[in-house]
Structures are given as C-alpha cells and as structure tokens.
C-alpha cells in the first residue's frame, strides 16, 4: 500500500468513527462556503463482518452490519467517498465531504489529528476498564492427570 492510500485509509477510518454532530459543527464553522453536490446520495446497506477465532485463527462469518455510503463532488471536481456504520445518512455525507477536502488540499488535517487523539484516549480508557476486570486462568496439576 502506497503512502497516499495509507493516509486516506487513516483519515477515512477516523471520520467513520466520528459522530455526526462533531462533523457537522466543524464543517459549518470552517467549510460552509465550499460548493459541492451529491454524486451518490447516501445509501443504506449491509456488509458481512468476519472474525477470527482467538484473533488469529481461522476466519468465520460473524454477522451482518448496517452501513451507509455516500459520494460527493466539490466544485473543482474532487470526489469524496465515505462508509459509516449504522444508518446515519448525514454522517456519511459529512464524512464524504471531509474526504474530498482532504484529497483536494489536506486542509482538514489538524481536525483529523484532533479527532484521532480524542479517539485514542477513549480507546485507551476503554482498554484500561477492560483490563481491570480481566481474569487470568491457569491450570494446576490435577489428580486425574497422573
């Protein structure tokens, strides 16, 4: 994967995990004058989520998940895409708009970095709470093993 693809994958994942209100507030405050139009209106669909036994084992179909996708184009022809979990059409639209702005000139990079830091803190706190309840099981030599 080249650097440009990796960078886009990074910011698209950050945008997909950001709530609609945060995206809308930042867009209205900073990019409200940007001309754009819908290329593909937000569509709701399903994707199959795959898992691995133990995180590294054989793949299996875990279940289906609802996603919403959207594509927009800016006045200069830059096209942005987004896929977000759930059924929030507005979130998908704003995520696609930010994708297009990032492709055009990277103007939203500081916003993306701030979102990434906030998401990392939430993830770290969640992991800390989970670790506090972790139980380590170990096997002692039992009588029937002799």
Secondary structure, 3 states (H helix, E strand, C coil): CCHHHHHHHHHHHHHHCCCHHHHHHHHHHHCCCCCEEEEEEEEEEEEEEEEEHHHCCCEEEEEEEEEEEEEEEECCCCEEEEEEECCCHHHHHHHHHHHHHHHHHCCCHHHHHHHHHHHHHHHHHHHHHHHHCCCCCCCCCCHHHC
